[in-house]
Amino acid sequence: MPNVLDRILNPRTVAVVGASNDPEKRGYRAIKTLLADEYQGEIIPINPREKKILDLDCYARLPDAPQEIDLALICTPARTVPDVVRQCGEKGVKGALLLAGGFSEASEEGRKLEEETAAIARQYGVRLIGPNTNGMFSARYACNAIGWFDIPRGPIAVLSNSANVALSLVTEAQIHRYIGYSTMLSVGNQADLQFHDYLECLGEDPDTRAIISYVEGFKDGRAYLKAARKVTPVKPIVMYKAGRTDEGKGAAKSHSGSLAGDYTVASGVLRQAGVVLVTQSDHLYPVAEALAILPPLPTRRVAILSEGGGPITIAAEALAERGMVLAQLTQDTQQKLKGIVPNASALSNPVDAGGGTDPRAEYYGLCGRAILEDPNVDALLMVGYFGGYTTRYGESVAETENRYCVEVADMMKQYGKPIVVQTHYADFRTKALDILRKAGVPFYREIEIAVQCLASLADYTAAKRRLSAAEAGPRAKTEPAAAQIVQRVHEAARTSLLETEARELLACYGVAIPPALLARTAEDAEDVVAKLGAGPLALKIVSKDVLHKSEAGGVKLNVAGAEAVKHAIGDITASVKRHDPAADVAGVLAAPMAEKGVEVIVGVTRDPQFGPVLMFGLGGVFVEVIRDVVFRALPLSQADVEEMLRELRYKAMLEGARGLPAVDKSALVDLMLKVAALAAAHPEIVEIDLNPVIAHASGYTIADARMILAGA
Amino acid sequence: MPNVLDRILNPRTVAVVGASNDPEKRGYRAIKTLLADEYQGEIIPINPREKKILDLDCYARLPDAPQEIDLALICTPARTVPDVVRQCGEKGVKGALLLAGGFSEASEEGRKLEEETAAIARQYGVRLIGPNTNGMFSARYACNAIGWFDIPRGPIAVLSNSANVALSLVTEAQIHRYIGYSTMLSVGNQADLQFHDYLECLGEDPDTRAIISYVEGFKDGRAYLKAARKVTPVKPIVMYKAGRTDEGKGAAKSHSGSLAGDYTVASGVLRQAGVVLVTQSDHLYPVAEALAILPPLPTRRVAILSEGGGPITIAAEALAERGMVLAQLTQDTQQKLKGIVPNASALSNPVDAGGGTDPRAEYYGLCGRAILEDPNVDALLMVGYFGGYTTRYGESVAETENRYCVEVADMMKQYGKPIVVQTHYADFRTKALDILRKAGVPFYREIEIAVQCLASLADYTAAKRRLSAAEAGPRAKTEPAAAQIVQRVHEAARTSLLETEARELLACYGVAIPPALLARTAEDAEDVVAKLGAGPLALKIVSKDVLHKSEAGGVKLNVAGAEAVKHAIGDITASVKRHDPAADVAGVLAAPMAEKGVEVIVGVTRDPQFGPVLMFGLGGVFVEVIRDVVFRALPLSQADVEEMLRELRYKAMLEGARGLPAVDKSALVDLMLKVAALAAAHPEIVEIDLNPVIAHASGYTIADARMILAGA
């Protein structure tokens, strides 16, 4: 059964409300455009003052039209819209596309008008596109309700917060002449239908093989993630998500009223859902094209083949910077290559078949095949002249070049390994490029873009594998002992747990908690040393009234020996009392100092767009200055958590930097999964902050734990 | 007087050695190409077996030709080249372009052949281009000795380690049809003429307004820096320097035999010399074009003008990420804008004149002028449809659009502020874009590239200002006391200075050295405490035989009180003796612990390509894991040093991160200049390593100082 929106996005009948015989009016242009693009369905003009518009029968009101109406294209001003939507409801119209601006993006009054409109739509079950949208194009029945001409048709869908970004994609496709669009939609204010609704529909759309999205902000981020997780295992989503900088956030807010939110959170949870992010707008189209047509790339091992060293060097650099690996060619392959090009400049990867100035299009085929047969190679990047030999050297080489273009495409199919061509002639109209294009081998002018396509393909292939392997985790299970702790905190009318409580709670979920003892008075020092050893110990105040322990003089580290512990307990208590005479002090928590290691942070917070997220990051300067932190939405899988570790910018810190041994990463993964389980079992805990956790070769030590309950 | 190379790069007579009547031969094609491109000079074929080639008189040997010869284009195989170059010498030929490969890039034998050739050339004063080059194109007399057709002519010169990179620039210019080339040269093996020689000549070339360079490595980096410092105040150099990754370094080595060297060093010293670096190859052409034609950009304050919010958001993001600033429009400007576009979506910067779907080309002119008049604005970025209105909306808007294209160009001249246009229609052949092109307003399809052009323009303008303001520093002056210290070390047959010596030497050049005392025995503890206070003190072994002090147990920190100091001196000495019983111990250096601050590193090293360089970086994890370090070549100016501080990735650390006050940056600048003066006065000191230096609010404390003499 097709998605309910399918009929709205690919309508068989379109009513144009506000249709007009005045060529200056939108209601005239809308019909004109539909006709010009040879819309395959029926157009029904609505205007109380006309009988015919552009030779079509016109009706006064929507309910007057005899036909079933899939989509009403509403060209009338904002103030009329609630009434028109009511007419849609009365008529049983499936969807209404609201072009007018002047709603929530414009004023408080407009916001109310939008709410009113949405309420009427809900009442009648009419779905709304917009308002404040430039419209929609869908190729299946050639429904051009967006007003741009010559939109190339093909397997890419576009969902955008901006019509201009979509238009830019149209001109790009027109120039590149490679791939075109199945659906283009500018979402407008999303009064009813949102990004995730359209996404779900396009996920099931047989005409769509990849989805490009330009997103300034989500109104319902969790719904988007859910939809994306369904779609990405089937087809790629390539997204530019705005908001990496304050300036970008400000412009997005001003443009679409979107709250872009924290980009680090957004990029983490979107990647988790399999979305491929780009940070340059000119990557949207090529990456989507490549992902739509190329076979998967299960590793990051690429071979480079060229006849010129400069572009090879640039390609090698760009690959390495995107985490790709130059595949190690076998001796056998190198022998084969030597047989083909005895005087090649380089036979190991990168392969440079150059050295002269002669046309050598055949080498791309012959060497290409030898390389693709190599078991160490999973993708091939060709850089240089290929596709332009004939332009460069004349018609005499055309036959060879064209033949090898066919051959290269065949090889890609035969070996199931992706091939991307970078050619200096990509923007020229050559027969060779036409052959590549028709055979499904993508080509680009820019080396860095060709490389980005391969890197994104590897990311996407990995995400697909991860998402299809991910089992639904066990259902959140609340430990009774943990529930009791929370209950006690509630009863004490507190919203933050004492550190002792947080530690107990973590222990309920199997988190390793170092031994510790709560000393109520200095006299407990003997007992502390008897049970925890003579030190060095860390001593910390435990008090519901002390939030910043260090500032209150509530922390002492490296305290050794019973006498020193006794003094320290006394000092801490006295200092805290000086700092806040009314503070209710539960005692002083003593614990052995952690083994030397790397400070990390594990936490759970609530993102305004995406809800509960797990945070993992490096501590110290890494969190405070560099913000080397990674987020994933809850619930999450073990593969998600492992990817968080790999995604740290300075993950070298975990591998044994600065003379320390490598940390036990599996212990960290285990900790993060347990914290995630705890958060799932206790939705009332809105914030968890284990900071720092000392990660070391034999596990981890949680040096401080904080938890906050809802209502704080 | 023109540069000596000018006559070689723009020859009036070209002899083609190895000329041929066989159309398959290089010596035929070379002449054919010169003729086809209507070379304005005289072509002289040289071939002992022919009388006429392509209707031109042919001579057996070079000396037989009656004419004066500017350039000999040598098409014969490698083994014949020494003899041909000798003929060039006998004839008094000014330059020889050696196309053949098979020299140092190919084999040891080839390397010897290249040396032999170069020696002959030196003997006769013949300058060599290549060998192993694809040739050269120069526009002045239409000398096409590179074999590509339809090279667009214009004010950009190209110097490249790779012919293919240059060819890619040709195809790019052919498609973009904006700006073309004055000279293109693939430098080959640089047996004689090197990057810096060509650069100097092009710096003086009246036909050249900007120089694009693709460089894998320099044979003489210091000569290049010297040439660049002469050229960049006059015209921009835009460079892709290979070697950011190991993979790029490997490919460069394999391609051109170049040692790419440390990219951080190269990028620092090249920027210091005013070179504009790009890290994407597709930025070379647009950035060079923009820098060639735009007025300067003395600040980073940019205004954005558009009629659509999505591209505005992307532009704002890209600007911010490149350190540009959204200019604050005055109230007056905003009022003016409101008068022009009453229902604009946004009137503060970015200015969004949109809100409808109507053509509004006039807004770009009217709003553009209001914005350029604003004293807070120094550059204008237009994003969206401009240049494509007629394509989008039809001929009815052509007159308006074209008029405002003229108007925009006039505004740029009138206000002397750069304007860059990003248009979705950049790749379309529109009349409007032709007008912009001819009037000198650059336009691009990609938002990020338009932004990069502005960012690079601001960088270049700042570099020009810095270079023209830089005074030649005082001549290196050696302090006699310092010379004596070095002399003592020499006499002791040591190559590394003791820390006490390094400290004295620094003090000779005015570097602030904290009080310290060398304790020879534990009995000196009383004296130490009497003179330095009771602590806490840092104690360190001083011994020529102990390189790694901490490992030898030779360091104790935070030692307080005479008794503890006494014990510590004893412990240190004993520990070092255990570690190396033969170690010659001078004593234990005691100094007060440094004020709390930020660890930085100041050093001097010798780069294999660029010679002595000053290094500055953040210490701790920042140097060990992040490598947040910056380099500049010696000698350097105060402005250079100030820029080093600004160039740190995590310069926030100096501004008061992590609860510390901001450090005294002028003290750091002073320290770096003094270390540079010391290094200049003592070329025999090949390495200086002040690590760490604790930078704090009231200056700096050098916690450790190391110096190494040549011969180590």
Interface residues (C-beta under 8 A of the other chain):
Chain A: R26 G101 N134 G147 W148 S160 N161 S162 A163 N164 V165 L167 S168 T171 E172 I175 Y214 E216 Y240 A242 G243 R244 T245 D246 E247 G248 G250 A251 A252 S254 H255 S256 Q280 S281 D282 S306 E307 G308 G309 G310 P311 I312 T313 I314 A315 A316 E317 L319 A320 E321 L326 S345 A346 P350 D352 G354 G355 G356 T357 G384 Y385 G388 R392 H424 Y425 D427 F428 R445 E446 I447 E448 I449 G620 V621 F622 E624 V625 I626 Y650 A652 M653 A657 R658
Chain B: R26 G101 N134 G147 W148 S160 N161 S162 A163 N164 V165 L167 S168 T171 E172 I175 Y214 E216 Y240 A242 G243 R244 T245 D246 E247 G248 G250 A251 A252 S254 H255 S256 Q280 S281 D282 S306 E307 G308 G309 G310 P311 I312 T313 I314 A315 A316 E317 L319 A320 E321 L326 S345 A346 P350 D352 G354 G355 G356 T357 G384 Y385 G388 R392 H424 Y425 D427 F428 R445 E446 I447 E448 I449 G620 V621 F622 E624 V625 I626 Y650 A652 M653 A657 R658
